Amino acid sequence: MSAAEMYRPMKNYDLSDQVAVITGGAGLLGREYGDVLSAAGAHVVVADILGTKAADVAAQVNKKSGVEAMSHATDVASPESVKDLINTTIDKFGRIDILVNNAALDPKFDAAHHGEHTSNFENFPFAKWQESLDVNVTGMFLCAQAVAGPMLEAKSGIIVNISSTYGLVGPDQRLYEREGEANQYKPVTYSVAKAAVLGLTRYLATYFRGSGIRVNTLTPGGVVADHDEEFMERYAEKTILNRMANPEEISSALLFLVSPASSYMTGSNLIVDGGWTAW
Ligand SMILES: NC(=O)c1ccc[n+]([C@@H]2O[C@H](COP(=O)([O-])OP(=O)(O)OC[C@H]3O[C@@H](n4cnc5c(N)ncnc54)[C@H](O)[C@@H]3O)[C@@H](O)[C@H]2O)c1
């Protein structure tokens, strides 16, 4: 066997026959994650509260990659719904290798959501606080808990929890101000939930010591969607690389975290933010 045959680092990225559950799989980044993991050979389960959208995404994944994909209308904040997701996945594929805890209520500031986030901290509605933490924190707890049994039994598994730069540093609310308009705010719930994700990752990684289960956080910076010029410019100034991220720049980091290429990482946080948090 030649040296070149023995050392094949790209083989680490082969996820053939693995089964990956992606919560929030019908969203902006969830769709990208489905594409990259299926391109690497994994069966993908697109779990999203928007069941019809999830079914469309699963069909697209299947069409593009040829790998079998399925969808599930899941509410990650509901223990019953999450249990049903995991049971249905096991019934269909017989295993779960990867959980991407990605679903979140993530208030957007692109053109489609202009003017939606005018609630300041002083008047932030209690119901909204509860709803956001139910989805963004409790949802991750429930999904991790539901895969723990099958992963412990298999003596292997990978969980990736998705945080945000706003889990590491406070939002710069100046990004959302527009002259002559009511102020908009990135809500308190987002920062609190995304910081909690880091704690959940560290807890699970240490709890699962010796079990073959690795748990890491992926921390993306802002991803280009339908933002206005002013937002894009202000955002760019906050980063060292002077721009927002493209979705593939986040999904390629996810591929690293769910593959054997990251086999010496657990309890850690991979920050892909163009340098926002490095100043
Ligand atoms: N887009 C960004 O710039 C960015 C930056 C940093 C972190 N993130 C994080 O990445 C993840 C994905 O973000 P995105 O931009 O794709 O958001 P998105 O809003 O496009 O997608 C989120 C998905 O989660 C689903 N969802 C919401 N509530 C749910 C529930 N109760 N149960 C199941 N699914 C539910 C939504 O239907 C949606 O499809 C989030 O955790 C977000 O906080 C995003």
The ligand as an SDF file (V2000), in Angstrom:
LIG
                    3D

 44 48  0  0  0  0  0  0  0  0999 V2000
  -28.9080   33.3190    9.7200 N   0  0  0  0  0  0  0  0  0  0  0  0
  -27.9470   33.8430   10.4660 C   0  0  0  0  0  0  0  0  0  0  0  0
  -27.3670   34.8750   10.1150 O   0  0  0  0  0  0  0  0  0  0  0  0
  -27.5340   33.1610   11.7440 C   0  0  0  0  0  0  0  0  0  0  0  0
  -26.4090   33.6350   12.4160 C   0  0  0  0  0  0  0  0  0  0  0  0
  -26.0130   33.0310   13.5920 C   0  0  0  0  0  0  0  0  0  0  0  0
  -26.7420   31.9650   14.1000 C   0  0  0  0  0  0  0  0  0  0  0  0
  -27.8310   31.5270   13.4230 N   0  0  0  0  0  0  0  0  0  0  0  0
  -28.5500   30.3860   13.9950 C   0  0  0  0  0  0  0  0  0  0  0  0
  -28.6130   29.3670   13.0140 O   0  0  0  0  0  0  0  0  0  0  0  0
  -29.8360   28.6340   13.1550 C   0  0  0  0  0  0  0  0  0  0  0  0
  -30.6070   28.6780   11.8500 C   0  0  0  0  0  0  0  0  0  0  0  0
  -30.8410   30.0170   11.4780 O   0  0  0  0  0  0  0  0  0  0  0  0
  -31.5700   30.4120   10.1300 P   0  0  0  0  0  0  0  0  0  0  0  0
  -31.0300   31.6990    9.6990 O   0  0  0  0  0  0  0  0  0  0  0  0
  -31.5620   29.2740    9.1980 O   0  0  0  0  0  0  0  0  0  0  0  0
  -33.0480   30.6600   10.6800 O   0  0  0  0  0  0  0  0  0  0  0  0
  -34.4220   30.4200    9.9570 P   0  0  0  0  0  0  0  0  0  0  0  0
  -35.4140   31.2560   10.6840 O   0  0  0  0  0  0  0  0  0  0  0  0
  -34.2910   30.6030    8.4760 O   0  0  0  0  0  0  0  0  0  0  0  0
  -34.6850   28.8850   10.2460 O   0  0  0  0  0  0  0  0  0  0  0  0
  -35.0820   28.4180   11.4890 C   0  0  0  0  0  0  0  0  0  0  0  0
  -36.0210   27.2470   11.2440 C   0  0  0  0  0  0  0  0  0  0  0  0
  -36.4600   26.7700   12.5190 O   0  0  0  0  0  0  0  0  0  0  0  0
  -37.8300   26.4450   12.4010 C   0  0  0  0  0  0  0  0  0  0  0  0
  -38.4700   26.4540   13.7100 N   0  0  0  0  0  0  0  0  0  0  0  0
  -38.8640   27.5370   14.4230 C   0  0  0  0  0  0  0  0  0  0  0  0
  -39.4700   27.1320   15.5360 N   0  0  0  0  0  0  0  0  0  0  0  0
  -39.4520   25.7860   15.5500 C   0  0  0  0  0  0  0  0  0  0  0  0
  -39.9310   24.8050   16.4390 C   0  0  0  0  0  0  0  0  0  0  0  0
  -40.5940   25.1240   17.5630 N   0  0  0  0  0  0  0  0  0  0  0  0
  -39.7250   23.5030   16.1250 N   0  0  0  0  0  0  0  0  0  0  0  0
  -39.0940   23.1440   14.9770 C   0  0  0  0  0  0  0  0  0  0  0  0
  -38.6330   24.0430   14.0800 N   0  0  0  0  0  0  0  0  0  0  0  0
  -38.8250   25.3490   14.3780 C   0  0  0  0  0  0  0  0  0  0  0  0
  -38.4020   27.4860   11.4670 C   0  0  0  0  0  0  0  0  0  0  0  0
  -39.6240   27.0540   10.8850 O   0  0  0  0  0  0  0  0  0  0  0  0
  -37.2740   27.6460   10.4600 C   0  0  0  0  0  0  0  0  0  0  0  0
  -37.4550   26.8160    9.3420 O   0  0  0  0  0  0  0  0  0  0  0  0
  -30.5690   29.2660   14.3180 C   0  0  0  0  0  0  0  0  0  0  0  0
  -30.2600   28.5650   15.4990 O   0  0  0  0  0  0  0  0  0  0  0  0
  -29.9920   30.6490   14.3610 C   0  0  0  0  0  0  0  0  0  0  0  0
  -30.1220   31.2340   15.6220 O   0  0  0  0  0  0  0  0  0  0  0  0
  -28.2460   32.0980   12.2560 C   0  0  0  0  0  0  0  0  0  0  0  0
  1  2  1  0
  2  3  2  0
  2  4  1  0
  4  5  1  0
  4 44  2  0
  5  6  2  0
  6  7  1  0
  7  8  2  0
  8  9  1  0
  8 44  1  0
  9 10  1  0
  9 42  1  0
 10 11  1  0
 11 12  1  0
 11 40  1  0
 12 13  1  0
 13 14  1  0
 14 15  2  0
 14 16  1  0
 14 17  1  0
 17 18  1  0
 18 19  2  0
 18 20  1  0
 18 21  1  0
 21 22  1  0
 22 23  1  0
 23 24  1  0
 23 38  1  0
 24 25  1  0
 25 26  1  0
 25 36  1  0
 26 27  1  0
 26 35  1  0
 27 28  2  0
 28 29  1  0
 29 30  1  0
 29 35  2  0
 30 31  1  0
 30 32  2  0
 32 33  1  0
 33 34  2  0
 34 35  1  0
 36 37  1  0
 36 38  1  0
 38 39  1  0
 40 41  1  0
 40 42  1  0
 42 43  1  0
M  CHG  2   8   1  16  -1
M  END
$$$$
